[in-house]
């Protein structure tokens, strides 16, 4: 069993992208096309979460510099 990460309560974009990568890998291993498509769709949603989090963090970072 994996140890809980210190920042597990606040996932960052890297963690979301890692989940997406693992989902895509798993989707390629499925024998049933529909299940694979569902996992690819879920992976895309995690990528969008990462993108949104990066954009949010960038906006906050830019606000700090003004």
PDB file of N, H, CA, C and O in Angstrom:
ATOM      1  N   UNK A   1       0.840  -1.178   0.000  1.00  0.00           N
ATOM      2  CA  UNK A   1       0.000   0.000   0.000  1.00  0.00           C
ATOM      3  C   UNK A   1       0.887   1.244   0.000  1.00  0.00           C
ATOM      4  O   UNK A   1       1.902   1.302   0.693  1.00  0.00           O
ATOM      5  N   UNK A   2       0.486   2.226  -0.782  1.00  0.00           N
ATOM      6  H   UNK A   2      -0.339   2.179  -1.345  1.00  0.00           H
ATOM      7  CA  UNK A   2       1.290   3.441  -0.886  1.00  0.00           C
ATOM      8  C   UNK A   2       1.051   4.353   0.301  1.00  0.00           C
ATOM      9  O   UNK A   2      -0.046   4.404   0.859  1.00  0.00           O
ATOM     10  N   UNK A   3       2.094   5.067   0.674  1.00  0.00           N
ATOM     11  H   UNK A   3       2.985   5.026   0.221  1.00  0.00           H
ATOM     12  CA  UNK A   3       1.982   6.056   1.743  1.00  0.00           C
ATOM     13  C   UNK A   3       1.232   7.273   1.223  1.00  0.00           C
ATOM     14  O   UNK A   3       1.449   7.680   0.081  1.00  0.00           O
ATOM     15  N   UNK A   4       0.363   7.861   2.021  1.00  0.00           N
ATOM     16  H   UNK A   4       0.187   7.531   2.948  1.00  0.00           H
ATOM     17  CA  UNK A   4      -0.315   9.080   1.566  1.00  0.00           C
ATOM     18  C   UNK A   4       0.696  10.198   1.374  1.00  0.00           C
ATOM     19  O   UNK A   4       1.635  10.348   2.155  1.00  0.00           O
ATOM     20  N   UNK A   5       0.491  10.972   0.334  1.00  0.00           N
ATOM     21  H   UNK A   5      -0.272  10.851  -0.301  1.00  0.00           H
ATOM     22  CA  UNK A   5       1.389  12.084   0.068  1.00  0.00           C
ATOM     23  C   UNK A   5       0.986  13.271   0.915  1.00  0.00           C
ATOM     24  O   UNK A   5      -0.187  13.438   1.249  1.00  0.00           O
ATOM     25  N   UNK A   6       1.957  14.091   1.259  1.00  0.00           N
ATOM     26  H   UNK A   6       2.910  13.955   0.988  1.00  0.00           H
ATOM     27  CA  UNK A   6       1.699  15.250   2.109  1.00  0.00           C
ATOM     28  C   UNK A   6       0.719  16.209   1.461  1.00  0.00           C
ATOM     29  O   UNK A   6      -0.066  16.856   2.154  1.00  0.00           O
ATOM     30  N   UNK A   7       0.755  16.310   0.118  1.00  0.00           N
ATOM     31  H   UNK A   7       1.393  15.784  -0.446  1.00  0.00           H
ATOM     32  CA  UNK A   7      -0.133  17.244  -0.562  1.00  0.00           C
ATOM     33  C   UNK A   7      -1.307  16.532  -1.229  1.00  0.00           C
ATOM     34  O   UNK A   7      -1.876  17.056  -2.186  1.00  0.00           O
ATOM     35  N   UNK A   8      -1.672  15.369  -0.749  1.00  0.00           N
ATOM     36  H   UNK A   8      -1.209  14.943   0.029  1.00  0.00           H
ATOM     37  CA  UNK A   8      -2.756  14.595  -1.352  1.00  0.00           C
ATOM     38  C   UNK A   8      -4.083  15.345  -1.304  1.00  0.00           C
ATOM     39  O   UNK A   8      -4.932  15.130  -2.168  1.00  0.00           O
ATOM     40  N   UNK A   9      -4.282  16.206  -0.333  1.00  0.00           N
ATOM     41  H   UNK A   9      -3.592  16.381   0.369  1.00  0.00           H
ATOM     42  CA  UNK A   9      -5.535  16.941  -0.221  1.00  0.00           C
ATOM     43  C   UNK A   9      -5.659  18.005  -1.304  1.00  0.00           C
ATOM     44  O   UNK A   9      -6.768  18.424  -1.634  1.00  0.00           O
ATOM     45  N   UNK A  10      -4.523  18.450  -1.867  1.00  0.00           N
ATOM     46  H   UNK A  10      -3.622  18.110  -1.600  1.00  0.00           H
ATOM     47  CA  UNK A  10      -4.533  19.492  -2.895  1.00  0.00           C
ATOM     48  C   UNK A  10      -3.758  19.014  -4.109  1.00  0.00           C
ATOM     49  O   UNK A  10      -2.580  19.335  -4.262  1.00  0.00           O
ATOM     50  N   UNK A  11      -4.413  18.247  -4.977  1.00  0.00           N
ATOM     51  H   UNK A  11      -5.371  17.986  -4.854  1.00  0.00           H
ATOM     52  CA  UNK A  11      -3.681  17.754  -6.148  1.00  0.00           C
ATOM     53  C   UNK A  11      -3.235  18.905  -7.035  1.00  0.00           C
ATOM     54  O   UNK A  11      -3.955  19.891  -7.193  1.00  0.00           O
ATOM     55  N   UNK A  12      -2.057  18.780  -7.607  1.00  0.00           N
ATOM     56  H   UNK A  12      -1.472  17.980  -7.478  1.00  0.00           H
ATOM     57  CA  UNK A  12      -1.596  19.799  -8.532  1.00  0.00           C
ATOM     58  C   UNK A  12      -1.704  19.261  -9.955  1.00  0.00           C
ATOM     59  O   UNK A  12      -2.071  18.105 -10.164  1.00  0.00           O
ATOM     60  N   UNK A  13      -1.386  20.097 -10.918  1.00  0.00           N
ATOM     61  H   UNK A  13      -1.089  21.037 -10.748  1.00  0.00           H
ATOM     62  CA  UNK A  13      -1.562  19.717 -12.315  1.00  0.00           C
ATOM     63  C   UNK A  13      -0.694  18.521 -12.692  1.00  0.00           C
ATOM     64  O   UNK A  13      -1.076  17.726 -13.550  1.00  0.00           O
ATOM     65  N   UNK A  14       0.451  18.389 -12.069  1.00  0.00           N
ATOM     66  H   UNK A  14       0.761  19.035 -11.372  1.00  0.00           H
ATOM     67  CA  UNK A  14       1.325  17.253 -12.360  1.00  0.00           C
ATOM     68  C   UNK A  14       0.640  15.949 -11.954  1.00  0.00           C
ATOM     69  O   UNK A  14       0.708  14.956 -12.679  1.00  0.00           O
ATOM     70  N   UNK A  15      -0.008  15.953 -10.817  1.00  0.00           N
ATOM     71  H   UNK A  15      -0.063  16.759 -10.228  1.00  0.00           H
ATOM     72  CA  UNK A  15      -0.715  14.757 -10.364  1.00  0.00           C
ATOM     73  C   UNK A  15      -1.878  14.422 -11.297  1.00  0.00           C
ATOM     74  O   UNK A  15      -2.095  13.254 -11.621  1.00  0.00           O
ATOM     75  N   UNK A  16      -2.626  15.440 -11.731  1.00  0.00           N
ATOM     76  H   UNK A  16      -2.450  16.388 -11.468  1.00  0.00           H
ATOM     77  CA  UNK A  16      -3.724  15.200 -12.667  1.00  0.00           C
ATOM     78  C   UNK A  16      -3.202  14.620 -13.976  1.00  0.00           C
ATOM     79  O   UNK A  16      -3.806  13.707 -14.540  1.00  0.00           O
ATOM     80  N   UNK A  17      -2.089  15.145 -14.455  1.00  0.00           N
ATOM     81  H   UNK A  17      -1.598  15.887 -13.998  1.00  0.00           H
ATOM     82  CA  UNK A  17      -1.531  14.635 -15.709  1.00  0.00           C
ATOM     83  C   UNK A  17      -1.008  13.207 -15.543  1.00  0.00           C
ATOM     84  O   UNK A  17      -1.100  12.402 -16.470  1.00  0.00           O
ATOM     85  N   UNK A  18      -0.475  12.899 -14.398  1.00  0.00           N
ATOM     86  H   UNK A  18      -0.401  13.553 -13.645  1.00  0.00           H
ATOM     87  CA  UNK A  18      -0.018  11.538 -14.135  1.00  0.00           C
ATOM     88  C   UNK A  18      -1.202  10.570 -14.120  1.00  0.00           C
ATOM     89  O   UNK A  18      -1.103   9.468 -14.659  1.00  0.00           O
ATOM     90  N   UNK A  19      -2.303  10.964 -13.516  1.00  0.00           N
ATOM     91  H   UNK A  19      -2.383  11.859 -13.078  1.00  0.00           H
ATOM     92  CA  UNK A  19      -3.512  10.136 -13.526  1.00  0.00           C
ATOM     93  C   UNK A  19      -3.979   9.932 -14.964  1.00  0.00           C
ATOM     94  O   UNK A  19      -4.318   8.815 -15.353  1.00  0.00           O
ATOM     95  N   UNK A  20      -3.997  11.003 -15.753  1.00  0.00           N
ATOM     96  H   UNK A  20      -3.721  11.911 -15.437  1.00  0.00           H
ATOM     97  CA  UNK A  20      -4.415  10.907 -17.155  1.00  0.00           C
ATOM     98  C   UNK A  20      -3.511   9.943 -17.917  1.00  0.00           C
ATOM     99  O   UNK A  20      -3.992   9.129 -18.706  1.00  0.00           O
ATOM    100  N   UNK A  21      -2.206  10.032 -17.684  1.00  0.00           N
ATOM    101  H   UNK A  21      -1.815  10.692 -17.043  1.00  0.00           H
ATOM    102  CA  UNK A  21      -1.264   9.140 -18.365  1.00  0.00           C
ATOM    103  C   UNK A  21      -1.553   7.677 -18.013  1.00  0.00           C
ATOM    104  O   UNK A  21      -1.552   6.811 -18.888  1.00  0.00           O
ATOM    105  N   UNK A  22      -1.797   7.410 -16.736  1.00  0.00           N
ATOM    106  H   UNK A  22      -1.797   8.113 -16.025  1.00  0.00           H
ATOM    107  CA  UNK A  22      -2.079   6.045 -16.296  1.00  0.00           C
ATOM    108  C   UNK A  22      -3.394   5.540 -16.873  1.00  0.00           C
ATOM    109  O   UNK A  22      -3.498   4.375 -17.257  1.00  0.00           O
ATOM    110  N   UNK A  23      -4.398   6.411 -16.937  1.00  0.00           N
ATOM    111  H   UNK A  23      -4.314   7.357 -16.626  1.00  0.00           H
ATOM    112  CA  UNK A  23      -5.684   6.018 -17.520  1.00  0.00           C
ATOM    113  C   UNK A  23      -5.533   5.665 -18.995  1.00  0.00           C
ATOM    114  O   UNK A  23      -6.123   4.694 -19.468  1.00  0.00           O
ATOM    115  N   UNK A  24      -4.746   6.450 -19.719  1.00  0.00           N
ATOM    116  H   UNK A  24      -4.266   7.239 -19.335  1.00  0.00           H
ATOM    117  CA  UNK A  24      -4.531   6.159 -21.148  1.00  0.00           C
ATOM    118  C   UNK A  24      -3.802   4.837 -21.329  1.00  0.00           C
ATOM    119  O   UNK A  24      -4.125   4.058 -22.225  1.00  0.00           O
ATOM    120  N   UNK A  25      -2.823   4.590 -20.478  1.00  0.00           N
ATOM    121  H   UNK A  25      -2.561   5.223 -19.750  1.00  0.00           H
ATOM    122  CA  UNK A  25      -2.092   3.319 -20.546  1.00  0.00           C
ATOM    123  C   UNK A  25      -3.045   2.159 -20.298  1.00  0.00           C
ATOM    124  O   UNK A  25      -3.017   1.157 -21.013  1.00  0.00           O
ATOM    125  N   UNK A  26      -3.871   2.298 -19.301  1.00  0.00           N
ATOM    126  H   UNK A  26      -3.894   3.111 -18.720  1.00  0.00           H
ATOM    127  CA  UNK A  26      -4.843   1.262 -18.977  1.00  0.00           C
ATOM    128  C   UNK A  26      -5.851   1.081 -20.116  1.00  0.00           C
ATOM    129  O   UNK A  26      -6.220  -0.046 -20.445  1.00  0.00           O
ATOM    130  N   UNK A  27      -6.291   2.177 -20.711  1.00  0.00           N
ATOM    131  H   UNK A  27      -5.991   3.093 -20.444  1.00  0.00           H
ATOM    132  CA  UNK A  27      -7.264   2.114 -21.801  1.00  0.00           C
ATOM    133  C   UNK A  27      -6.712   1.310 -22.972  1.00  0.00           C
ATOM    134  O   UNK A  27      -7.457   0.576 -23.620  1.00  0.00           O
ATOM    135  N   UNK A  28      -5.423   1.437 -23.251  1.00  0.00           N
ATOM    136  H   UNK A  28      -4.817   2.034 -22.724  1.00  0.00           H
ATOM    137  CA  UNK A  28      -4.813   0.695 -24.359  1.00  0.00           C
ATOM    138  C   UNK A  28      -4.791  -0.809 -24.098  1.00  0.00           C
ATOM    139  O   UNK A  28      -4.689  -1.605 -25.031  1.00  0.00           O
ATOM    140  N   UNK A  29      -4.886  -1.193 -22.826  1.00  0.00           N
ATOM    141  H   UNK A  29      -4.968  -0.546 -22.068  1.00  0.00           H
ATOM    142  CA  UNK A  29      -4.830  -2.609 -22.474  1.00  0.00           C
ATOM    143  C   UNK A  29      -6.205  -3.277 -22.498  1.00  0.00           C
ATOM    144  O   UNK A  29      -6.288  -4.504 -22.449  1.00  0.00           O
ATOM    145  N   UNK A  30      -7.278  -2.498 -22.572  1.00  0.00           N
ATOM    146  H   UNK A  30      -7.210  -1.501 -22.612  1.00  0.00           H
ATOM    147  CA  UNK A  30      -8.619  -3.055 -22.552  1.00  0.00           C
ATOM    148  C   UNK A  30      -8.944  -3.760 -23.850  1.00  0.00           C
ATOM    149  O   UNK A  30      -8.554  -3.305 -24.925  1.00  0.00           O
ATOM    150  N   UNK A  31      -9.650  -4.859 -23.757  1.00  0.00           N
ATOM    151  H   UNK A  31      -9.967  -5.229 -22.884  1.00  0.00           H
ATOM    152  CA  UNK A  31     -10.085  -5.605 -24.932  1.00  0.00           C
ATOM    153  C   UNK A  31     -11.384  -5.037 -25.500  1.00  0.00           C
ATOM    154  O   UNK A  31     -11.694  -5.235 -26.674  1.00  0.00           O
ATOM    155  N   UNK A  32     -12.129  -4.341 -24.673  1.00  0.00           N
ATOM    156  H   UNK A  32     -11.877  -4.180 -23.719  1.00  0.00           H
ATOM    157  CA  UNK A  32     -13.429  -3.842 -25.088  1.00  0.00           C
ATOM    158  C   UNK A  32     -13.314  -2.372 -25.471  1.00  0.00           C
ATOM    159  O   UNK A  32     -12.973  -1.537 -24.633  1.00  0.00           O
ATOM    160  N   UNK A  33     -13.593  -2.051 -26.725  1.00  0.00           N
ATOM    161  H   UNK A  33     -13.869  -2.728 -27.407  1.00  0.00           H
ATOM    162  CA  UNK A  33     -13.406  -0.672 -27.205  1.00  0.00           C
ATOM    163  C   UNK A  33     -14.172   0.373 -26.394  1.00  0.00           C
ATOM    164  O   UNK A  33     -13.640   1.451 -26.128  1.00  0.00           O
ATOM    165  N   UNK A  34     -15.396   0.076 -26.003  1.00  0.00           N
ATOM    166  H   UNK A  34     -15.828  -0.799 -26.220  1.00  0.00           H
ATOM    167  CA  UNK A  34     -16.196   1.066 -25.267  1.00  0.00           C
ATOM    168  C   UNK A  34     -15.535   1.413 -23.929  1.00  0.00           C
ATOM    169  O   UNK A  34     -15.489   2.582 -23.546  1.00  0.00           O
ATOM    170  N   UNK A  35     -15.034   0.419 -23.230  1.00  0.00           N
ATOM    171  H   UNK A  35     -15.072  -0.531 -23.541  1.00  0.00           H
ATOM    172  CA  UNK A  35     -14.356   0.669 -21.948  1.00  0.00           C
ATOM    173  C   UNK A  35     -13.110   1.521 -22.170  1.00  0.00           C
ATOM    174  O   UNK A  35     -12.825   2.426 -21.385  1.00  0.00           O
ATOM    175  N   UNK A  36     -12.376   1.235 -23.228  1.00  0.00           N
ATOM    176  H   UNK A  36     -12.607   0.500 -23.866  1.00  0.00           H
ATOM    177  CA  UNK A  36     -11.191   2.035 -23.542  1.00  0.00           C
ATOM    178  C   UNK A  36     -11.553   3.478 -23.838  1.00  0.00           C
ATOM    179  O   UNK A  36     -10.887   4.401 -23.371  1.00  0.00           O
ATOM    180  N   UNK A  37     -12.624   3.675 -24.626  1.00  0.00           N
ATOM    181  H   UNK A  37     -13.166   2.925 -25.006  1.00  0.00           H
ATOM    182  CA  UNK A  37     -13.059   5.043 -24.943  1.00  0.00           C
ATOM    183  C   UNK A  37     -13.454   5.799 -23.682  1.00  0.00           C
ATOM    184  O   UNK A  37     -13.154   6.985 -23.545  1.00  0.00           O
ATOM    185  N   UNK A  38     -14.121   5.118 -22.767  1.00  0.00           N
ATOM    186  H   UNK A  38     -14.365   4.155 -22.878  1.00  0.00           H
ATOM    187  CA  UNK A  38     -14.511   5.769 -21.511  1.00  0.00           C
ATOM    188  C   UNK A  38     -13.283   6.202 -20.717  1.00  0.00           C
ATOM    189  O   UNK A  38     -13.266   7.292 -20.144  1.00  0.00           O
ATOM    190  N   UNK A  39     -12.270   5.364 -20.681  1.00  0.00           N
ATOM    191  H   UNK A  39     -12.284   4.479 -21.146  1.00  0.00           H
ATOM    192  CA  UNK A  39     -11.050   5.726 -19.956  1.00  0.00           C
ATOM    193  C   UNK A  39     -10.306   6.862 -20.648  1.00  0.00           C
ATOM    194  O   UNK A  39      -9.765   7.744 -19.981  1.00  0.00           O
ATOM    195  N   UNK A  40     -10.273   6.848 -21.990  1.00  0.00           N
ATOM    196  H   UNK A  40     -10.713   6.131 -22.532  1.00  0.00           H
ATOM    197  CA  UNK A  40      -9.649   7.965 -22.708  1.00  0.00           C
ATOM    198  C   UNK A  40     -10.404   9.263 -22.439  1.00  0.00           C
ATOM    199  O   UNK A  40      -9.795  10.323 -22.300  1.00  0.00           O
ATOM    200  N   UNK A  41     -11.737   9.176 -22.366  1.00  0.00           N
ATOM    201  H   UNK A  41     -12.232   8.315 -22.479  1.00  0.00           H
ATOM    202  CA  UNK A  41     -12.543  10.361 -22.061  1.00  0.00           C
ATOM    203  C   UNK A  41     -12.225  10.867 -20.649  1.00  0.00           C
ATOM    204  O   UNK A  41     -12.056  12.068 -20.441  1.00  0.00           O
ATOM    205  N   UNK A  42     -12.145   9.967 -19.704  1.00  0.00           N
ATOM    206  H   UNK A  42     -12.282   8.991 -19.874  1.00  0.00           H
ATOM    207  CA  UNK A  42     -11.808  10.346 -18.337  1.00  0.00           C
ATOM    208  C   UNK A  42     -10.407  10.963 -18.277  1.00  0.00           C
ATOM    209  O   UNK A  42     -10.188  11.943 -17.563  1.00  0.00           O
ATOM    210  N   UNK A  43      -9.477  10.400 -19.012  1.00  0.00           N
ATOM    211  H   UNK A  43      -9.655   9.605 -19.591  1.00  0.00           H
ATOM    212  CA  UNK A  43      -8.119  10.950 -19.064  1.00  0.00           C
ATOM    213  C   UNK A  43      -8.140  12.374 -19.603  1.00  0.00           C
ATOM    214  O   UNK A  43      -7.428  13.245 -19.104  1.00  0.00           O
ATOM    215  N   UNK A  44      -8.958  12.605 -20.622  1.00  0.00           N
ATOM    216  H   UNK A  44      -9.536  11.897 -21.027  1.00  0.00           H
ATOM    217  CA  UNK A  44      -9.067  13.962 -21.182  1.00  0.00           C
ATOM    218  C   UNK A  44      -9.617  14.940 -20.149  1.00  0.00           C
ATOM    219  O   UNK A  44      -9.187  16.092 -20.084  1.00  0.00           O
ATOM    220  N   UNK A  45     -10.556  14.481 -19.352  1.00  0.00           N
ATOM    221  H   UNK A  45     -10.905  13.546 -19.404  1.00  0.00           H
ATOM    222  CA  UNK A  45     -11.103  15.361 -18.304  1.00  0.00           C
ATOM    223  C   UNK A  45     -10.036  15.705 -17.268  1.00  0.00           C
ATOM    224  O   UNK A  45      -9.983  16.836 -16.784  1.00  0.00           O
ATOM    225  N   UNK A  46      -9.195  14.748 -16.930  1.00  0.00           N
ATOM    226  H   UNK A  46      -9.238  13.829 -17.323  1.00  0.00           H
ATOM    227  CA  UNK A  46      -8.118  15.037 -15.988  1.00  0.00           C
ATOM    228  C   UNK A  46      -7.101  15.999 -16.592  1.00  0.00           C
ATOM    229  O   UNK A  46      -6.573  16.857 -15.885  1.00  0.00           O
ATOM    230  N   UNK A  47      -6.819  15.871 -17.886  1.00  0.00           N
ATOM    231  H   UNK A  47      -7.249  15.174 -18.461  1.00  0.00           H
ATOM    232  CA  UNK A  47      -5.932  16.821 -18.557  1.00  0.00           C
ATOM    233  C   UNK A  47      -6.521  18.229 -18.506  1.00  0.00           C
ATOM    234  O   UNK A  47      -5.802  19.196 -18.255  1.00  0.00           O
ATOM    235  N   UNK A  48      -7.834  18.345 -18.744  1.00  0.00           N
ATOM    236  H   UNK A  48      -8.418  17.559 -18.947  1.00  0.00           H
ATOM    237  CA  UNK A  48      -8.478  19.665 -18.678  1.00  0.00           C
ATOM    238  C   UNK A  48      -8.401  20.234 -17.264  1.00  0.00           C
ATOM    239  O   UNK A  48      -8.190  21.433 -17.084  1.00  0.00           O
ATOM    240  N   UNK A  49      -8.572  19.376 -16.266  1.00  0.00           N
ATOM    241  H   UNK A  49      -8.743  18.402 -16.412  1.00  0.00           H
ATOM    242  CA  UNK A  49      -8.425  19.849 -14.880  1.00  0.00           C
ATOM    243  C   UNK A  49      -7.021  20.404 -14.660  1.00  0.00           C
ATOM    244  O   UNK A  49      -6.852  21.458 -14.047  1.00  0.00           O
ATOM    245  N   UNK A  50      -6.027  19.697 -15.158  1.00  0.00           N
ATOM    246  H   UNK A  50      -6.164  18.840 -15.656  1.00  0.00           H
ATOM    247  CA  UNK A  50      -4.646  20.155 -15.022  1.00  0.00           C
ATOM    248  C   UNK A  50      -4.454  21.489 -15.731  1.00  0.00           C
ATOM    249  O   UNK A  50      -3.832  22.402 -15.189  1.00  0.00           O
ATOM    250  N   UNK A  51      -4.992  21.600 -16.948  1.00  0.00           N
ATOM    251  H   UNK A  51      -5.497  20.858 -17.389  1.00  0.00           H
ATOM    252  CA  UNK A  51      -4.878  22.859 -17.690  1.00  0.00           C
ATOM    253  C   UNK A  51      -5.555  23.999 -16.941  1.00  0.00           C
ATOM    254  O   UNK A  51      -5.010  25.098 -16.844  1.00  0.00           O
ATOM    255  N   UNK A  52      -6.748  23.729 -16.413  1.00  0.00           N
ATOM    256  H   UNK A  52      -7.191  22.836 -16.492  1.00  0.00           H
ATOM    257  CA  UNK A  52      -7.471  24.762 -15.663  1.00  0.00           C
ATOM    258  C   UNK A  52      -6.715  25.163 -14.402  1.00  0.00           C
ATOM    259  O   UNK A  52      -6.667  26.344 -14.059  1.00  0.00           O
ATOM    260  N   UNK A  53      -6.135  24.209 -13.724  1.00  0.00           N
ATOM    261  H   UNK A  53      -6.174  23.250 -14.002  1.00  0.00           H
ATOM    262  CA  UNK A  53      -5.370  24.498 -12.520  1.00  0.00           C
ATOM    263  C   UNK A  53      -4.128  25.319 -12.856  1.00  0.00           C
ATOM    264  O   UNK A  53      -3.786  26.260 -12.139  1.00  0.00           O
ATOM    265  N   UNK A  54      -3.454  24.957 -13.952  1.00  0.00           N
ATOM    266  H   UNK A  54      -3.732  24.193 -14.534  1.00  0.00           H
ATOM    267  CA  UNK A  54      -2.291  25.739 -14.380  1.00  0.00           C
ATOM    268  C   UNK A  54      -2.700  27.168 -14.712  1.00  0.00           C
ATOM    269  O   UNK A  54      -2.016  28.118 -14.329  1.00  0.00           O
ATOM    270  N   UNK A  55      -3.817  27.321 -15.425  1.00  0.00           N
ATOM    271  H   UNK A  55      -4.372  26.550 -15.735  1.00  0.00           H
ATOM    272  CA  UNK A  55      -4.287  28.657 -15.793  1.00  0.00           C
ATOM    273  C   UNK A  55      -4.646  29.463 -14.545  1.00  0.00           C
ATOM    274  O   UNK A  55      -4.331  30.649 -14.450  1.00  0.00           O
ATOM    275  N   UNK A  56      -5.302  28.812 -13.596  1.00  0.00           N
ATOM    276  H   UNK A  56      -5.557  27.848 -13.673  1.00  0.00           H
ATOM    277  CA  UNK A  56      -5.682  29.472 -12.349  1.00  0.00           C
ATOM    278  C   UNK A  56      -4.431  29.910 -11.581  1.00  0.00           C
ATOM    279  O   UNK A  56      -4.359  31.030 -11.073  1.00  0.00           O
ATOM    280  N   UNK A  57      -3.455  29.012 -11.505  1.00  0.00           N
ATOM    281  H   UNK A  57      -3.513  28.103 -11.917  1.00  0.00           H
ATOM    282  CA  UNK A  57      -2.216  29.345 -10.793  1.00  0.00           C
ATOM    283  C   UNK A  57      -1.450  30.454 -11.491  1.00  0.00           C
ATOM    284  O   UNK A  57      -0.863  31.316 -10.836  1.00  0.00           O
ATOM    285  N   UNK A  58      -1.452  30.437 -12.823  1.00  0.00           N
ATOM    286  H   UNK A  58      -1.929  29.738 -13.355  1.00  0.00           H
ATOM    287  CA  UNK A  58      -0.768  31.489 -13.573  1.00  0.00           C
ATOM    288  C   UNK A  58      -1.455  32.833 -13.352  1.00  0.00           C
ATOM    289  O   UNK A  58      -0.787  33.857 -13.208  1.00  0.00           O
ATOM    290  N   UNK A  59      -2.773  32.834 -13.326  1.00  0.00           N
ATOM    291  H   UNK A  59      -3.317  32.002 -13.443  1.00  0.00           H
ATOM    292  CA  UNK A  59      -3.520  34.074 -13.098  1.00  0.00           C
ATOM    293  C   UNK A  59      -3.222  34.609 -11.698  1.00  0.00           C
ATOM    294  O   UNK A  59      -3.045  35.814 -11.516  1.00  0.00           O
ATOM    295  N   UNK A  60      -3.168  33.723 -10.721  1.00  0.00           N
ATOM    296  H   UNK A  60      -3.311  32.745 -10.869  1.00  0.00           H
ATOM    297  CA  UNK A  60      -2.836  34.134  -9.362  1.00  0.00           C
ATOM    298  C   UNK A  60      -1.421  34.639  -9.253  1.00  0.00           C
ATOM    299  O   UNK A  60      -1.147  35.591  -8.522  1.00  0.00           O
ATOM    300  N   UNK A  61      -0.517  34.001  -9.981  1.00  0.00           N
ATOM    301  H   UNK A  61      -0.740  33.228 -10.575  1.00  0.00           H
ATOM    302  CA  UNK A  61       0.885  34.419  -9.966  1.00  0.00           C
ATOM    303  C   UNK A  61       1.042  35.778 -10.626  1.00  0.00           C
ATOM    304  O   UNK A  61       1.814  36.610 -10.149  1.00  0.00           O
ATOM    305  N   UNK A  62       0.323  36.014 -11.713  1.00  0.00           N
ATOM    306  H   UNK A  62      -0.304  35.338 -12.100  1.00  0.00           H
ATOM    307  CA  UNK A  62       0.394  37.310 -12.398  1.00  0.00           C
ATOM    308  C   UNK A  62      -0.206  38.410 -11.531  1.00  0.00           C
ATOM    309  O   UNK A  62       0.274  39.544 -11.558  1.00  0.00           O
ATOM    310  N   UNK A  63      -1.237  38.099 -10.770  1.00  0.00           N
ATOM    311  H   UNK A  63      -1.627  37.178 -10.749  1.00  0.00           H
ATOM    312  CA  UNK A  63      -1.858  39.096  -9.894  1.00  0.00           C
ATOM    313  C   UNK A  63      -0.901  39.486  -8.785  1.00  0.00           C
ATOM    314  O   UNK A  63      -0.913  40.631  -8.332  1.00  0.00           O
ATOM    315  N   UNK A  64      -0.069  38.551  -8.340  1.00  0.00           N
ATOM    316  H   UNK A  64      -0.059  37.621  -8.708  1.00  0.00           H
ATOM    317  CA  UNK A  64       0.906  38.835  -7.281  1.00  0.00           C
ATOM    318  C   UNK A  64       1.996  39.787  -7.747  1.00  0.00           C
ATOM    319  O   UNK A  64       2.593  40.502  -6.942  1.00  0.00           O
ATOM    320  N   UNK A  65       2.252  39.794  -9.060  1.00  0.00           N
ATOM    321  H   UNK A  65       1.767  39.213  -9.714  1.00  0.00           H
ATOM    322  CA  UNK A  65       3.344  40.620  -9.586  1.00  0.00           C
ATOM    323  C   UNK A  65       2.899  42.020  -9.969  1.00  0.00           C
ATOM    324  O   UNK A  65       3.737  42.826 -10.375  1.00  0.00           O
ATOM    325  N   UNK A  66       1.628  42.341  -9.859  1.00  0.00           N
ATOM    326  H   UNK A  66       0.948  41.686  -9.529  1.00  0.00           H
ATOM    327  CA  UNK A  66       1.143  43.688 -10.228  1.00  0.00           C
ATOM    328  C   UNK A  66       0.915  44.536  -9.027  1.00  0.00           C
ATOM    329  O   UNK A  66       0.509  45.691  -9.155  1.00  0.00           O
TER     330      UNK A  66
END
